[in-house]
Amino acid sequence: MSLLPVEDAIAAILKRVPEAQPEIVPLREAAGRVLAEPVVASHDQPPFNASAMDGYAVRAQDAVPGRSLAIIGMSQAGAGFAGPVDEGQCVRIFTGAPVPTGANAVIMQEEATVNGSTVQFAEQPKPGRSIRPIGNDFSAGQVLVAAGTRLGALQLAVTAAANVPALVVNRRPKVALLATGDELVVPGTPLGPDQIVSSNSYGLGPLLAPYAETVADHGIVGDDRAALTATLEAIFASEPDIVVTTGGASVGDHDIVQEILLSLGVTLDFWRINMRPGKPLMFGTRGKTLIFGLPGNPVSALVTATIFIKPALRLWQGHADPAGQLWHLPLAGPTPPNTARRHFMRAHVVHGISGMAVMPISEVDSGHTSSLAQADMLIVQPEHDPGQPAGTVVGAISIDAF
């Protein structure tokens, strides 16, 4: 069986992702969600001409050097001066306060000389000085945050300023995880002969959680057909949107996950990708549920989840850019020659005098799990690449970025 190109695999997965479904959530619960409808301003901000500093609101034509102006009142945030400013008058004003009618400039207090109830200024201001006009920040009807945007702290602050109490966002999928293999034990277990500690779900859970409504970890099941069948039946009965298994995806005598998934009604779209690490990746569907069968190797599992599952989850939420950002960074060190398979090489970002660069991790063995602790990027090395010297600009994918 020929190996499927990476781009074809991603395209096949994204075709199976259902159309995003909107729901309304309160503003305080919208962090990390993706907008289904844009945030539109319903009012002007500021809603009045506002002072940009502490000082005096004046008529610019009156504030000539040496002339005394009468201080007739005060304007502060939340309590503006109600009357007009006429010739020869001014108002004490504070940052954010409404500029009174008639005033057309604000002079900062450091430039004022106060003598009782009058004040003089050393320099005449130009009209509009230190005033934020109505709608200077945004105006009614303006789109402040576009649909398809993931809501972070800055977007939520703008939304709150627009007086929006709730948002229309897209629903997130429910994800189920299952690790398989007779050799696996949970962390903290004394290791017996031929046992290894299960780590995949502990990495996949936090990797996928920002995109999911829930991530349910169904633990470990050994290479037993009856037990694995019963566990998968129970998982499907809980109606998850996405099921992610790890292990048993290859062709060995104990690799039974594919066989059991097919017996439970899963339609397999593809198996085996032209990439490393992570060639034995399965993808299929069972009704509306998407099924990803990842390799049991921890490096392969986390790399394939980054390359294939994250774009599906982004599209599920209606993200404007499902594929995510491909960084273009210079190499901080050389890369070795590549094989006929696309290589997603572990790497980490370094910061130098010339800016950011990406340093390849020299260990390329997919069984070298400890190298994951150093990695925050995957260099995308094309098929048959001869290797590149330091300084070459390459494409790279951030592992942790949403």
Summary of the structure (lengths in Angstrom):
residues: 402
radius of gyration: 30.5
end to end distance: 33.8
largest distance: 97.0
contacts: 1317
relative contact order: 0.13
helix: 21%
strand: 33%
